[in-house]
Amino acid sequence: MTTWRRRTARVLCALLEALQPLRSKNWARAISAEVDLIEDDHEAFGVAFGAAIGLIPTMLSALLFPSLRRLSVAVKGEGGVNPLSDNCHANPTCIAILCGIISVLLGLGYLWAAGATLHALIVNFVAMLLGIACLAMVKLTQSFWQHSVMATAVLAALLIITTLTGITVEGATRWVYVGPFSLQPSLILLPAMLLAFGRTVTPLTTVCVISATIAVASQPDRAMAAVALAGLLAIGLTQPNRFTLLALSAAAVALAYTSIVPENLPAVAHVDGVLFSALAVHPLAAIAVWLGSLLLIVPALVGEVSHRSAQPSHLAFGAIWAVTVLAAALGNYPTPVVGYGASAIIGYFLSIAALPREQALDLPVKVTTAEGKDDRGSTGTWMLAA
């Protein structure tokens, strides 16, 4: 009888073969053949999982390098390259979705290796599907984010309601029950709210963000207060005005408050301290966790390079998730996406949806026609459609 480990190993091999660039497909096929020859299902899964971790960097480099190289050529105007040809742009949204999916899968591998229950694996996988569904609905309609004032207000109100009516454990009120599951709304809503605020900074959105930050600090939640400060700092650096400065000051006070309030929550297996406890499981499990955490900020790096008009949002996105990972490394806070827990997974994909649509990018490019003339049009600029 074929076990779930054997089936998972075959699925991993099929995905590797489908997603690898042409130069690496023979390696993927060889790994698939080797896995088929292994009789022990546990060992077969280990080989497939290890191969997946080893070949993920190759897949990512194949995805990112050509786009960034073409963009670099376009910016420098080298070789008379027409930037309109061959899809010469990196799409941060698509890359973010791919990075999120890979991070979840790496987290599932860690959870399996660490002996987590099948329930934990199912929860994380279903959370990924829900997150992608939320992202798709928001991206398809765009009506929610076109009115960023309303989005900021709604998300802030939900965070405040959580503080007032949420579940209290060891003095912390951070969770709500949705059926049999407990969710942490701050991990789901706060990143998206900060990105919505960055798109529309007004007196009303400033009041909403300050209120939500105070609510998060009142739970108390030191990690999410630090996330709010990091996101608002990124927004303040790119959009310096009295409103962002006021919100940033409130976040700094909120973090200072949480720093003096004791937190007595014990560490939860497979949720807290995963970045270090994975080392005790297996070196491959640790690599999976670290790589999955690193992938969370890759979309921000790509967005900074390829879409100058959306740099403030991508800078805030990177700061938010980098500090979320850092908080998990420094204290008993959920390890996002790669650890057990649906909230961070849903929140990551929802924050991708909160990123602005990629706009056409003006890049000065010298393009030589057959007659040897500079063919840049009347403005001397090519428009890179995102």
Residue pairs with C-beta under 8 A, 6 or more apart in sequence:
3 41
5 41
5 42
5 44
5 45
6 41
6 44
6 45
8 45
8 48
9 35
9 41
9 44
9 45
9 47
9 48
9 49
10 32
10 35
10 48
12 48
12 49
12 51
12 52
13 28
13 31
13 32
13 35
13 48
13 51
14 32
15 52
16 28
16 31
16 32
16 51
16 52
16 55
17 25
17 28
17 29
17 32
19 59
20 27
20 28
20 55
20 58
20 59
20 62
21 58
21 59
21 62
24 55
24 58
24 59
24 62
27 55
28 51
28 55
31 47
31 48
31 51
34 47
35 44
35 47
35 48
38 44
38 47
45 112
46 284
49 109
49 112
49 113
49 284
49 288
50 284
52 105
52 109
53 106
53 109
53 284
53 287
53 288
53 291
56 102
56 106
56 291
60 295
60 298
63 95
63 98
64 90
64 95
64 298
64 302
67 87
67 88
67 89
67 90
67 91
67 302
67 306
68 90
68 302
68 305
68 306
70 81
70 83
70 86
70 88
70 89
71 83
71 88
71 89
71 90
71 305
71 306
71 363
71 384
73 79
73 81
73 83
74 81
74 83
74 88
74 363
74 365
74 382
74 384
75 363
75 364
75 365
77 364
77 365
77 366
80 366
80 367
80 368
81 88
81 365
81 367
82 365
82 367
82 382
83 363
83 365
83 367
83 382
83 384
84 382
84 383
84 384
84 385
88 384
89 306
89 358
89 361
89 384
89 385
89 386
90 302
90 305
90 306
91 358
91 386
92 299
92 300
92 302
92 303
92 306
92 307
92 310
92 314
92 355
92 358
93 139
93 299
93 352
93 355
93 358
95 298
95 299
95 302
96 298
96 299
96 352
96 355
97 132
97 135
97 349
97 352
99 295
99 296
99 298
99 299
100 128
100 131
100 295
100 296
100 337
100 345
100 348
100 349
100 352
101 128
101 132
102 292
102 295
103 292
103 293
103 295
103 296
103 337
103 338
103 348
104 124
104 125
104 127
104 128
104 292
104 337
104 338
104 345
106 288
106 289
106 291
106 292
106 295
106 338
107 124
107 288
107 289
107 292
107 337
107 338
107 339
108 121
108 124
108 125
109 284
109 285
109 288
110 274
110 278
110 281
110 285
110 288
110 289
110 292
110 338
111 120
111 121
111 124
111 270
111 340
112 121
113 281
113 282
113 284
113 285
113 288
114 269
114 270
114 277
114 278
114 281
114 285
116 270
116 340
120 270
120 340
123 181
123 340
123 341
123 342
124 340
124 341
124 342
124 345
126 342
127 341
127 342
127 343
127 345
127 346
128 345
128 349
130 342
130 346
131 345
131 346
131 347
131 348
131 349
131 350
132 349
134 346
134 349
134 350
134 353
135 349
135 350
135 352
135 353
138 144
138 145
138 350
138 353
138 354
139 353
142 357
144 150
144 151
145 151
145 196
145 199
145 353
145 354
145 356
148 196
148 197
148 199
148 200
148 205
149 200
149 202
149 204
149 205
151 192
151 193
151 196
151 354
152 193
152 196
152 197
152 200
152 204
152 205
152 208
152 209
153 204
153 205
153 208
155 189
155 190
155 192
155 193
155 196
155 212
156 193
156 208
156 209
156 211
156 212
156 215
157 208
158 185
158 189
159 185
159 186
159 189
159 190
159 193
159 212
159 215
159 216
160 211
160 212
160 215
162 173
162 174
162 175
162 176
162 185
162 186
162 215
162 219
163 173
163 215
163 216
163 218
163 219
165 176
166 173
166 174
166 175
166 176
166 185
166 219
167 173
167 174
167 175
167 176
167 177
167 182
169 175
169 265
170 264
170 265
170 266
171 263
171 264
172 219
172 220
172 221
172 263
172 265
173 218
173 219
174 184
174 185
174 186
174 219
174 221
175 182
175 183
175 184
175 185
176 182
176 183
176 185
177 183
181 342
183 342
183 343
183 346
184 334
184 341
184 343
184 344
185 343
186 216
186 219
186 221
186 224
187 224
187 324
187 334
187 336
187 341
187 343
187 344
187 347
188 343
188 346
188 347
188 350
189 347
189 350
190 212
190 216
190 224
190 227
190 228
190 320
190 347
191 227
191 231
191 317
191 320
191 321
191 324
191 347
191 348
191 350
191 351
191 354
192 347
192 350
192 351
192 353
192 354
193 208
193 209
193 212
194 209
194 227
194 228
194 231
194 232
194 235
194 316
194 320
195 231
195 313
195 316
195 317
195 320
195 351
195 354
195 355
196 205
196 354
197 205
197 206
197 208
197 209
197 232
197 235
197 247
198 231
198 234
198 235
198 238
198 239
198 312
198 313
198 316
199 313
199 354
199 356
201 235
201 239
201 241
201 243
201 244
202 243
203 243
205 243
206 243
206 244
206 246
206 247
209 228
209 232
209 247
209 250
210 246
210 247
210 250
212 228
213 225
213 228
213 232
213 247
213 250
213 251
213 254
214 250
214 254
216 224
216 225
216 228
216 254
217 225
217 254
217 255
217 257
217 258
220 257
220 258
220 261
220 263
221 258
222 255
222 258
222 259
222 261
222 263
222 327
222 331
222 333
223 324
223 327
223 328
223 331
223 333
225 251
225 254
225 255
225 257
225 258
226 255
226 323
226 326
226 327
227 320
227 323
227 324
227 327
228 251
228 254
228 255
229 248
229 251
229 252
229 254
229 255
229 323
230 319
230 320
230 322
230 323
231 316
231 319
231 320
231 323
232 244
232 247
232 248
232 251
233 248
233 251
233 319
234 312
234 315
234 316
234 318
234 319
234 320
235 244
235 247
235 248
235 312
235 316
236 244
236 245
236 247
236 248
237 315
238 311
238 312
238 315
238 316
239 312
263 331
263 332
265 332
266 332
267 273
267 332
268 332
270 339
270 340
271 334
271 335
271 339
271 340
271 341
272 328
272 331
272 332
272 333
272 334
272 335
272 339
273 328
273 332
273 335
274 289
274 328
274 335
274 338
274 339
275 289
275 290
275 293
275 325
275 328
275 329
275 335
276 329
278 285
278 286
278 288
278 289
278 290
279 285
279 286
288 338
289 335
289 338
289 339
292 337
292 338
293 325
293 335
293 336
293 337
293 338
296 321
296 322
296 324
296 325
296 336
296 337
296 348
297 318
297 321
297 322
297 325
299 314
299 317
299 318
299 352
299 355
300 314
300 315
300 317
300 318
300 319
300 321
301 318
302 314
303 310
303 311
303 313
303 314
303 317
303 355
304 311
304 314
304 315
304 318
306 361
307 314
307 358
307 359
307 361
307 386
308 361
309 359
309 361
310 355
310 356
310 358
310 359
313 354
313 355
313 356
314 355
317 351
317 355
320 351
321 336
321 348
321 351
324 336
324 344
325 335
325 336
327 333
328 334
328 335
328 336
328 339
334 341
334 343
334 344
335 344
336 344
336 345
336 347
336 348
337 344
337 345
337 348
357 386
358 386
359 386
360 383
360 384
360 385
360 386
361 383
361 384
361 386
362 381
362 382
362 383
362 384
363 381
363 382
363 384
364 376
364 380
364 381
365 376
365 381
365 382
366 374
366 376
367 374
367 375
367 376
367 382
368 374
368 375
369 375
374 380
376 382
